[in-house]
């Protein structure tokens, strides 16, 4: 199966950034990207990995807390 490629517009929707914001992140090398001529391309799996690597609390980390709270109520 081929990897899904995204353009700047799809990447901006996925990350909740403007298209110019995505381009700035690429210029700063903050996002994984590919280039086909002047066109920027992103692998969906790499953007998902980028999101998962961001600081914060994952769903798996809070699920036990949610389960514990629902049992107490």
C-alpha positions in Angstrom: 0.0 0.0 0.0 1.3 3.5 -0.9 1.8 6.1 1.7 -0.7 9.0 1.6 0.8 12.2 0.4 -0.6 15.5 1.6 -0.1 19.0 0.2 0.2 22.2 2.2 -3.5 22.7 2.4 -4.2 19.2 3.8 -1.2 19.5 6.2 -2.5 22.9 7.5 -6.0 21.4 8.1 -4.4 18.4 9.9 -2.2 20.5 12.2 -4.6 23.4 12.7 -2.2 25.9 11.2 -2.4 28.4 8.3 -0.8 27.5 5.0 1.8 30.2 5.6 2.4 28.8 9.1 3.1 25.4 7.5 5.6 26.9 5.1 7.4 28.8 7.9 7.6 25.5 9.9 9.2 23.9 6.8 11.6 26.8 6.4 12.7 26.3 10.0 12.9 22.5 9.5 10.3 21.9 12.2 8.2 19.5 10.1 9.2 16.5 8.0 8.6 17.2 4.3 9.4 16.3 0.8 9.7 18.4 -2.3 8.7 17.7 -5.8 10.1 20.6 -7.7 8.6 23.6 -5.9 5.7 21.6 -4.4 5.8 20.7 -0.8 4.6 17.2 0.1 4.1 15.6 3.5 3.7 11.9 4.4 0.5 11.5 6.5 2.3 9.0 8.8 5.1 11.5 9.5 2.7 14.3 10.4 0.9 11.9 12.7 4.2 11.0 14.3 5.0 14.7 14.7 1.7 15.3 16.5 2.3 12.3 18.8 5.7 13.6 19.7 4.4 16.9 20.8 4.5 17.5 24.6 1.3 16.7 26.5 -0.7 13.8 27.8 -1.8 11.0 25.5 -5.2 9.4 25.5 -3.7 6.2 26.9 -2.3 8.1 29.9 -5.6 9.6 30.8 -7.9 6.6 30.1 -7.1 4.9 33.4 -7.9 8.1 35.2 -11.2 8.4 33.4 -12.1 4.8 34.1 -11.3 5.3 37.8 -13.4 8.4 38.0 -16.4 6.8 36.4 -16.4 4.0 38.9 -16.4 6.4 41.8 -19.5 8.2 40.6 
